[in-house]
């Protein structure tokens, strides 16, 4: 009797334990799917670059709704992947989120950003949207080695998209021009036409203009003196363009005429992949990075493909060819020798003077941001 009683009791306890464990499992189960069906990917991992003591991280997060129902996006946090328990490095919600969200069906047009209409934060079933991020780390603060991202939907959250903050080396280059110039549509701005231009080539979407700068000469607040319709009136026109490093020319195109200044001039040109960038030069900087110069004056190119150049060599003159409304130099560094074929990368100039506020400040190994006025050193003659 005693042995039977003990065996019976043990069986009863075992059944109770199994039922208890099953009950706990049911209570802890998050259901299925365990999190919102959103694929969260970073378009191209950022490379941190310095300016005025601060550090910039410029990149994009692509969000794709893989579910059958729409999802509402309410908040995106950027975190230190090495310590997700600390406060976010940056967060975007409400109006700040509206400003960086972009639906592919509602793109930016030039520098006109899309309106945040009703439903702007909704991700339709099967839809992909882009979040354009510029995260600025204050002077003295630590820059994480890796970033993670927490996305909040209407009733859940996801953490992922872990990326490095130093995806590429920062190329140290010389200025592409000499004298005083202003940076338009430059690095560190989320609301410029360069920042929002997504190029598709060979079935691959990329952002080659991510850090591109349009360099213009400005005097007394204007880019020209005299007739606005006369290309010769513009201070930038026919200024010398310089090699930013020792390297080999791997791309060159000439023979595209300059446009008359103004939108009508550029729009009169039948743009194509061959004419879009105007007369151009591509210089191999090594380690998979390429400097691209665009909108050069026809007939001014002094180099050809395969030619070796030295830092500071005059390689062309500033023009107004291709998709250009007034004379300027479009300069960028990308991962491909093919225009529109690679991802735009940050870089730093070895030295320049920032004269934005009228008081020259020496900068070393920094990248000027949008609207900066800089004075590049004159070459030794």
C-alpha positions as CSV (number, residue, x, y, z in Angstrom):
1,X,0.0,0.0,0.0
2,X,2.8,2.4,0.9
3,X,4.7,1.9,-2.3
4,X,1.5,2.2,-4.4
5,X,0.6,5.4,-2.6
6,X,4.0,6.9,-3.3
7,X,3.9,6.0,-7.0
8,X,0.4,7.4,-7.3
9,X,1.4,10.6,-5.6
10,X,4.5,11.0,-7.8
11,X,2.3,10.6,-11.0
12,X,-0.1,13.2,-9.7
13,X,2.7,15.7,-9.0
14,X,4.2,15.0,-12.4
15,X,0.9,15.7,-14.1
16,X,0.5,18.9,-12.1
17,X,4.0,20.1,-13.1
18,X,3.4,19.4,-16.8
19,X,0.1,21.3,-16.7
20,X,1.8,24.2,-14.8
21,X,4.7,24.4,-17.3
22,X,2.2,24.3,-20.2
23,X,0.2,27.0,-18.6
24,X,3.3,29.2,-18.2
25,X,4.4,28.5,-21.8
26,X,0.9,29.6,-23.0
27,X,1.1,32.8,-20.9
28,X,4.6,33.7,-22.1
29,X,3.9,33.0,-25.8
30,X,4.1,36.2,-27.9
31,X,1.9,34.7,-30.5
32,X,2.7,34.4,-34.2
33,X,4.3,36.2,-35.9
34,X,6.5,37.1,-32.9
35,X,7.1,40.7,-34.3
36,X,5.7,42.9,-37.0
37,X,6.6,41.6,-40.5
38,X,8.9,44.6,-41.4
39,X,12.2,44.0,-43.1
40,X,14.6,46.7,-41.8
41,X,17.8,47.1,-43.7
42,X,20.5,49.9,-43.9
43,X,21.0,50.9,-47.5
44,X,24.8,51.4,-47.0
45,X,26.5,51.4,-43.6
46,X,27.8,54.9,-42.6
47,X,31.3,56.1,-42.2
48,X,31.7,58.7,-39.5
49,X,33.3,62.0,-40.5
50,X,34.2,65.1,-38.5
51,X,33.1,68.7,-38.9
52,X,33.6,71.5,-36.3
53,X,34.3,69.1,-33.5
54,X,31.2,67.0,-34.1
55,X,30.9,63.7,-35.8
56,X,28.3,63.0,-38.6
57,X,26.7,59.7,-39.5
58,X,24.8,59.9,-42.7
59,X,22.9,56.9,-44.0
60,X,19.4,55.5,-44.7
61,X,17.2,52.7,-43.3
62,X,14.9,50.9,-45.7
63,X,11.6,49.6,-44.3
64,X,9.5,47.0,-46.2
65,X,6.2,45.7,-45.0
66,X,6.1,41.9,-45.7
67,X,2.7,41.5,-44.3
68,X,-0.8,41.6,-45.8
69,X,-2.0,44.5,-43.7
70,X,-0.8,48.1,-43.4
71,X,1.4,49.0,-40.4
72,X,1.8,52.3,-38.7
73,X,5.3,53.5,-38.0
74,X,5.5,55.8,-34.9
75,X,9.2,56.1,-33.8
76,X,12.7,55.1,-34.8
77,X,15.6,55.1,-32.3
78,X,19.3,54.9,-33.2
79,X,21.2,53.1,-30.4
80,X,24.7,52.0,-29.5
81,X,24.7,48.3,-30.5
82,X,27.3,47.6,-27.8
83,X,25.1,49.0,-25.0
84,X,21.4,49.1,-25.9
85,X,20.4,49.8,-22.3
86,X,21.6,53.4,-22.4
87,X,19.5,56.2,-23.9
88,X,19.2,56.3,-27.7
89,X,21.8,58.3,-29.6
90,X,19.0,59.8,-31.6
91,X,15.3,59.3,-32.0
92,X,12.7,60.4,-34.6
93,X,9.0,60.6,-34.0
94,X,6.1,63.0,-34.8
95,X,7.3,65.9,-37.1
96,X,10.9,64.8,-36.9
97,X,10.0,61.4,-38.3
98,X,7.8,63.0,-41.0
99,X,10.8,65.0,-42.2
100,X,13.0,61.9,-42.8
101,X,10.4,59.4,-44.0
102,X,9.9,59.1,-47.8
103,X,7.6,56.9,-49.7
104,X,9.0,55.8,-53.1
105,X,5.7,56.8,-54.7
106,X,6.1,60.3,-53.3
107,X,9.7,61.3,-53.9
108,X,11.4,64.6,-53.4
109,X,11.4,66.9,-56.5
110,X,14.6,68.9,-56.5
111,X,15.0,70.5,-53.1
112,X,11.2,70.3,-52.6
113,X,10.6,67.7,-49.9
114,X,7.4,65.5,-50.0
115,X,4.5,66.7,-47.9
116,X,3.7,64.7,-44.8
117,X,0.0,64.2,-45.8
118,X,-2.4,62.0,-43.8
119,X,-1.2,58.4,-43.7
120,X,2.4,59.5,-44.2
121,X,3.6,57.2,-41.4
122,X,1.7,54.2,-42.7
123,X,3.5,51.4,-44.5
124,X,1.1,49.7,-46.9
125,X,1.2,46.0,-47.4
126,X,4.2,45.1,-49.6
127,X,5.4,48.8,-49.6
128,X,9.0,49.9,-49.1
129,X,9.9,53.4,-47.7
130,X,13.2,55.1,-46.9
131,X,14.2,56.8,-43.7
132,X,17.0,59.4,-44.4
133,X,19.1,59.8,-41.3
134,X,21.8,62.4,-40.3
135,X,22.9,61.6,-36.8
136,X,25.2,64.2,-35.2
137,X,27.3,63.1,-32.2
138,X,28.3,66.1,-30.1
139,X,31.9,67.1,-29.5
140,X,33.5,65.0,-26.8
141,X,30.9,62.2,-27.0
142,X,31.9,58.7,-27.9
143,X,31.0,57.4,-31.3
144,X,29.8,53.8,-31.1
145,X,31.6,51.2,-33.2
146,X,28.2,49.8,-34.2
147,X,24.6,51.1,-34.4
148,X,21.4,49.2,-33.9
149,X,17.9,50.5,-34.6
150,X,14.6,50.1,-32.7
151,X,11.5,50.7,-34.8
152,X,8.1,51.2,-33.0
153,X,4.9,50.4,-34.8
154,X,1.4,51.2,-33.5
155,X,1.5,48.2,-31.1
156,X,4.9,46.6,-31.2
157,X,8.6,47.2,-31.7
158,X,11.6,45.6,-33.6
159,X,15.3,45.9,-32.9
160,X,17.8,45.1,-35.6
161,X,19.7,46.6,-38.6
162,X,23.1,46.5,-36.8
163,X,25.8,48.2,-38.8
164,X,29.3,49.6,-38.4
165,X,30.0,53.3,-38.1
166,X,33.3,53.0,-40.0
167,X,32.3,51.0,-43.1
168,X,35.0,52.6,-45.3
169,X,38.3,54.4,-44.8
170,X,38.0,58.2,-44.9
171,X,40.0,59.3,-48.0
172,X,42.2,62.3,-47.2
173,X,42.3,64.4,-50.3
174,X,43.3,67.9,-51.5
175,X,40.8,70.5,-52.6
176,X,39.3,70.2,-56.2
177,X,39.5,74.0,-56.6
178,X,41.4,76.9,-55.2
179,X,40.1,80.2,-53.8
180,X,36.8,80.8,-51.9
181,X,33.7,78.6,-52.7
182,X,30.4,77.8,-51.1
183,X,29.1,74.3,-50.6
184,X,25.6,73.8,-51.9
185,X,23.5,70.5,-51.5
186,X,26.4,69.2,-49.4
187,X,27.0,66.6,-46.7
188,X,25.0,66.5,-43.5
189,X,21.7,67.8,-44.9
190,X,18.6,65.5,-45.2
191,X,16.6,67.9,-47.4
192,X,18.7,68.5,-50.5
193,X,18.2,67.1,-54.0
194,X,21.5,65.3,-53.8
195,X,20.6,63.6,-50.5
196,X,17.3,62.2,-51.8
197,X,18.4,61.1,-55.3
198,X,18.2,57.4,-55.6
199,X,19.8,56.1,-58.7
200,X,18.9,52.7,-60.3
201,X,21.4,51.2,-62.7
202,X,21.8,47.5,-63.6
203,X,18.8,46.7,-61.4
204,X,20.6,48.0,-58.3
205,X,19.4,51.1,-56.3
206,X,22.2,53.3,-54.8
207,X,22.7,56.8,-53.5
208,X,25.9,58.0,-55.2
209,X,25.1,61.7,-54.4
210,X,24.9,61.0,-50.6
211,X,27.8,63.3,-49.8
212,X,28.0,65.2,-53.1
213,X,28.7,69.0,-53.1
214,X,27.9,71.5,-55.7
215,X,30.7,74.1,-55.4
216,X,29.9,77.7,-56.5
217,X,31.7,81.0,-56.2
218,X,29.7,83.6,-54.4
219,X,30.5,87.3,-54.1
220,X,28.3,89.8,-52.3
221,X,25.6,87.2,-52.0
222,X,25.4,86.5,-55.8
223,X,26.9,83.9,-58.1
224,X,27.3,86.3,-61.1
225,X,27.8,89.9,-62.0
226,X,26.3,91.4,-65.1
227,X,23.7,89.6,-67.3
228,X,22.1,86.6,-65.6
229,X,21.7,84.9,-69.1
230,X,25.4,85.4,-70.0
231,X,27.4,82.3,-68.9
232,X,30.5,84.4,-68.7
233,X,29.0,86.5,-66.0
234,X,29.2,83.7,-63.4
235,X,32.2,83.7,-61.0
236,X,32.5,79.9,-61.2
237,X,32.8,79.6,-64.9
238,X,36.1,78.5,-66.4
239,X,37.8,78.3,-63.0
240,X,40.5,75.6,-62.8
241,X,39.6,72.1,-61.5
242,X,42.4,70.2,-59.7
243,X,43.3,66.6,-59.1
244,X,42.6,65.8,-55.5
245,X,45.1,63.1,-55.2
246,X,47.8,61.2,-57.1
247,X,45.9,58.6,-59.2
248,X,44.8,57.3,-62.5
249,X,42.0,58.7,-64.7
250,X,39.5,55.9,-65.2
251,X,36.7,57.9,-66.7
252,X,36.4,60.9,-69.0
253,X,33.7,62.4,-71.2
254,X,33.9,65.5,-73.3
255,X,32.1,67.3,-76.1
256,X,28.8,68.0,-74.4
257,X,28.0,71.7,-74.9
258,X,27.5,74.1,-72.0
259,X,23.8,75.1,-71.3
260,X,22.6,78.6,-71.2
261,X,22.2,79.6,-67.6
262,X,18.7,79.0,-66.1
263,X,16.4,76.0,-66.1
264,X,15.4,76.5,-69.7
265,X,19.0,75.9,-70.8
266,X,19.4,72.6,-69.0
267,X,15.9,71.4,-69.9
268,X,16.6,72.0,-73.6
269,X,19.2,69.2,-73.5
270,X,17.8,65.7,-74.1
271,X,19.1,64.1,-70.9
272,X,20.4,60.5,-71.1
273,X,22.9,58.4,-69.2
274,X,25.6,59.8,-71.5
275,X,24.6,63.5,-71.1
276,X,23.2,63.7,-67.6
277,X,26.5,64.4,-65.8
278,X,27.9,66.6,-68.5
279,X,31.6,66.5,-69.3
280,X,33.2,64.5,-66.5
281,X,36.4,63.0,-65.1
282,X,36.7,60.1,-62.8
283,X,39.9,59.6,-60.8
284,X,40.8,56.3,-59.0
285,X,41.7,57.1,-55.4
286,X,42.6,53.5,-54.6
287,X,41.0,51.0,-52.2
288,X,37.7,51.0,-54.2
289,X,37.1,54.8,-54.0
290,X,36.6,57.1,-56.9
291,X,36.5,60.9,-57.2
292,X,34.0,62.2,-59.8
293,X,34.0,65.7,-61.3
294,X,30.9,66.7,-63.3
295,X,29.5,69.5,-65.5
296,X,32.9,70.5,-66.8
297,X,33.4,73.0,-69.7
298,X,33.5,71.3,-73.1
299,X,37.0,71.2,-74.6
300,X,38.7,72.0,-71.3
301,X,39.6,68.4,-70.2
302,X,43.4,68.1,-70.0
303,X,43.5,64.4,-69.2
304,X,42.4,61.1,-70.8
305,X,41.5,57.7,-69.6
306,X,44.6,55.8,-68.4
307,X,46.6,58.9,-67.6
308,X,48.4,59.3,-64.3
309,X,47.9,62.7,-62.5
310,X,49.5,64.2,-59.5
311,X,47.7,66.0,-56.7
312,X,47.1,69.7,-57.6
313,X,47.4,69.2,-61.4
314,X,44.9,71.2,-63.5
315,X,42.6,68.7,-65.1
316,X,39.7,70.8,-66.5
317,X,37.7,74.0,-66.1
318,X,34.3,74.5,-64.4
319,X,31.5,74.5,-66.9
320,X,27.7,74.2,-67.2
321,X,27.2,71.0,-69.1
322,X,24.7,68.2,-68.5
323,X,21.9,68.6,-65.9
324,X,23.2,72.0,-64.7
325,X,21.4,75.3,-64.4
326,X,24.4,77.5,-63.8
327,X,28.2,77.0,-63.7
328,X,29.4,74.9,-60.8
329,X,31.5,71.9,-60.0
330,X,29.7,68.8,-58.8
331,X,32.2,66.7,-56.8
332,X,31.7,63.4,-55.1
333,X,33.5,60.3,-54.0
334,X,31.7,56.9,-54.6
335,X,32.4,53.2,-54.6
336,X,32.2,52.9,-58.4
337,X,33.9,54.5,-61.4
338,X,30.6,54.5,-63.1
339,X,28.4,57.6,-62.4
340,X,25.3,56.6,-60.6
341,X,26.7,53.1,-60.2
342,X,28.0,53.2,-56.6
343,X,27.3,54.4,-53.1
344,X,28.4,57.9,-52.1
345,X,31.1,58.1,-49.5
346,X,32.3,60.8,-47.1
347,X,36.0,62.0,-47.3
348,X,38.0,64.7,-45.7
349,X,40.1,67.6,-47.1
350,X,43.6,67.6,-45.6
351,X,43.3,71.4,-44.9
352,X,41.1,74.4,-45.6
353,X,39.8,77.6,-44.0
354,X,36.1,77.9,-43.0
355,X,35.0,81.4,-43.7
356,X,31.3,80.9,-43.3
357,X,31.0,83.5,-40.5
358,X,33.5,85.9,-41.9
359,X,36.2,84.8,-39.4
360,X,38.6,82.3,-41.0
361,X,39.0,79.1,-39.0
362,X,41.6,76.6,-39.9
363,X,40.1,73.1,-40.5
364,X,42.2,69.9,-40.9
365,X,40.9,66.6,-42.0
366,X,37.2,67.6,-42.1
367,X,34.4,67.6,-44.6
368,X,32.5,70.8,-45.1
369,X,28.8,70.6,-44.6
370,X,26.0,72.2,-46.6
371,X,26.2,76.0,-46.9
372,X,29.7,76.2,-45.6
373,X,31.9,78.9,-47.2
374,X,35.5,77.7,-47.5
375,X,38.8,79.1,-48.7
376,X,41.0,76.5,-50.4
377,X,44.7,77.2,-50.4
378,X,46.3,78.5,-53.6
379,X,48.7,76.1,-55.2
380,X,52.3,76.9,-55.3
381,X,53.1,78.1,-58.8
